[in-house]
């Protein structure tokens, strides 16, 4: 049983981060708020409870690594990094502006706390494997968390990487699939169906955990289980809702990569209980 007070604090933080995501993408009039909102609960759990990291020293060698392989969801990570003090929170207001440190997709050169430049889908797990392997060789105990989209799972490189992770018994890797069921063009199952996804991960040799990606208790339990698992990597398949938290943008295929208008933002913030 998870600590109820911890769950309450993390849920409150996730709500705050949803508000931040809506505000920054509306101000930019661009971005992928719905993709970020499906992922934010897991991102919050990792950064505020599980991961070893240091905002004052983003390149601390002992840190755990988080890779946002579905790079278009970076507003979720930006909101958290800004809140934790990796950079001045005022930078969130400059999302996607020329010369901003917060580009439309993660840029490890520009943004403190970003591990890899991503956005070209399919590459995150490959890089995560390299980081994890280096950690094993250097006898470091850091962990590598890679968040993928379910649409991203259609990329062939992901499946090659899945084989590699198991081949080298990289049990310090946890892959998290944000299974919101939607991709750029339409519904994932209608574009290129991934089912049965859990069985496919298992067939590649992974320890697989299926959860509700918005249930904080399940998220915490899954990550704890992944940390304890030895000898093989863990994949957490998180069933989520694109745009979670704002009723009129949830599960809408036409909302991919579309920022809210000012009027829509006011409605959304009211739903989220923003002051």
N, C-alpha and C positions, 0 to 999 in steps of 0.2 A: 504494500500500500504506500502510495506516494504522499509526501508531506502536503497537506491541504493548503497551508499558508504559502508554501513555495509555488504551488500550482496557481493560487490566486494572484501572486505577484507576477508570475510569468504571463498569465492571461492578460493582466492589466498592461504589462509592457507591450505585448503583442498588439493590443488595441491602440496604444499610443503610437506604435510604429506604423499601423495602418493609416492613422491620421496623417503622419509624416509623409507616407508614400503618396497619399491623395494630394496633399498640399504641394509637394515638390513637382509632381508630374503635371498638375494643373497649371502651376506657374510657368513651367517649361512649355506647356501646350504640346507635350510630346512624351513618349515613354510607354512603358508597359505596366500600368498599375495593377491590372487584374492578375498578371503572371506573378507579380511580386506579392500580392495579397494571398495567393494560394500557398506560397512558400514561407510566409513570415513566421508562423508559429514554430516551425522546426528551427529556423534561423535564430529566433529568440532563445529557444531552449539551449541551443549549442553555445551561443556567445555569453549568455547570462548565467549559465549553470555548469556546463560541462567543459568547455574548452579552456586550456591554459593559453593565455595571451596577455600582451602588455601594450596598451595604447601609447605609452611613452617610448616604447621600443618595439615598433612593429616587426622588426627583423630579428627579434630575440630567437636565438637558435633552438631553444627548448620548446618553443610555442607549438601548439596544435595548429594544423593547417585546414582552412576551409576554402574550397573551390566552388564558385558558382559557375558550373559548367553551362547551365542555361542562362547565359550572360545577360540576356534581355531583361531578366528579373532583378538586375542589380539595384534598383531602388530599395528593395528589401534590405540588402546588405549595406547600402549607403546610409539608410535611416539608422541602422544599428551602430555602424562605425561612428557616425556623427554623434549619436547619443552617448557612446562610450568614451568619446574624447580623442579619437584618432585624428580628427581635424575639427576646426571651428564649425559648429552647427549652422552658421550663416551660409556656409558653402552649399548647403542643401537647396538654398534659394537660387543657386546658379547652375542647377542641373542642366546639362546639355548646351550650355552657353559656350561660345568661343573662348578658348583659353581656361575654361573651368577645369578644376581637378576632378570633376564628376562627369564623365562622358556617358554617352548613351549605352555603352557596353563597358565592362570593367577594363581598366588600364593600370597595370601594375607599376608603370613608371610614374604616372600622375597621382595615384591615390594611395595614401598610406593605409596599410592593412589588406590590400588586394594582393593575392598570391600569384594569379596569372591573368593575363589579358585574354578574355574569352568573348564569346559571341558567335564565333564560327562553331556551330554545334557539333558535338561528338568528341571533343578533344580533352575534356576535363579529366576523365578517368585515366587516360594515358599519362597525363602529367602527374596526377595523384599517385599513380603507381610508382613513378620515378621518385617522387618525394618520399614515399613510404619505404621503398627499397633502400634509398640513401640513409634513411633513419635506421633501418636494420643494420646496414653496413657500419654505420657510425656508433652503433649501440646506444641510440637515443630512444626514449620511450614516448616520443610525441605520436599523436594520431592524425590521420588525414581523413577529412570528411568531404565528400564530393556530392553536390546536389545536381541531379540531372532532371530534365523534363521528360514526360512520357513521349511527347512528340520527338524529342531528341533521340529517344531509344531506337528510332528508325534508322539512325546512322550506323553504317557498318563498323566504323572504328570503335564504337562502344562495345560491340560484341567481341572484337579482337582484344580489347582491353580487359574485358571480363575474364577471358581465358588466361591472360597474363597474370592478373591478380591472384588467381588460384594456383597457377603453375608455380609461382614463387611464394605461395603460402603467406601472403601479405595480410595477416590478421589485424594489422594496424590501419587498415583501410575500411571505412564505412561508406557505402554508396547509399544515397537517399534519392529515391525517384519521386518527384512531385507529380503524382498521378491525378491531374485535374481533368483529364479526358479531352482536352482541347489543344489545338496547335494553330499555327498561323492561318492555315487554309480553312479548317473545319474541325469536325470531331475526329479524334485520333482513330477510333475504331472504324470509321468510314474511309479514312485516307489510306491507312496501312495498319491493320489490326495487330496488336501486340499479344493478344491472348493466346495461350494462357501464360501471362508474364511471370508469375511466381514460379511456375514449373520450369520455365526456361532458365531463370536464374539458378534454380536448384540443380538443373541438369549441367550447368557450367561449373558446379562445385561450390556455390555460395551458400552460406547460412542465410535464410530468408525470413524476415519478419514483416507481416502485413498489419497496418494500423490505420486508424482514422487520423489523418494528418492535421486535424484541428482539435483533437482531444489531447490536452496537455499531459494528462496522466499516462496515456498510451505512448506519447512521444518520449517522455522521460524513461518509462520502463524499457522501451525499445533500444534507446541509446545506451542505457545501463547494460542491457543484455549484450549489445554489440561490443562494449568495452571488455566484458568478461569472457567473450567467446575467444577460444584459442585454436590455432591451426588452420583457420580458413577465414576469409573476409566475410563481412555481413552486408547484406542489402536490405534496407528498410523501404518497403513499398508503401508510401503514404497516400492514402486516398484523400483527395482534397477537392475543393470547389474553387474554380477560377473566379476571382473577384470577391472572395469570402469576406463577409462583414458588411457589405453594402448591397441590399436586396436587388436593386434595379440594374446592377451590372453583373450579378452572379450568373455563371453558366451561360453567358451570351457569346456565341462565336464571333459576332461582329465587333466585340469590344477588344479584341486582341490588338495591342499596340495603339490604343486610342485613349488619350487623356480626357479626363472629365472637363466640361465647361465650368465656368465660374458658378453658374446656377446649379449645375449638377453637384459641384463640390459642396455647396452649402447644404444640399439635401443629404449628401453622403456623410458630412461631418456631424449633422444632426443625428443620423442613425448611429454613428459611432460614439455619440455622447461627448463630442468635443465642446470645450468651453468657448 
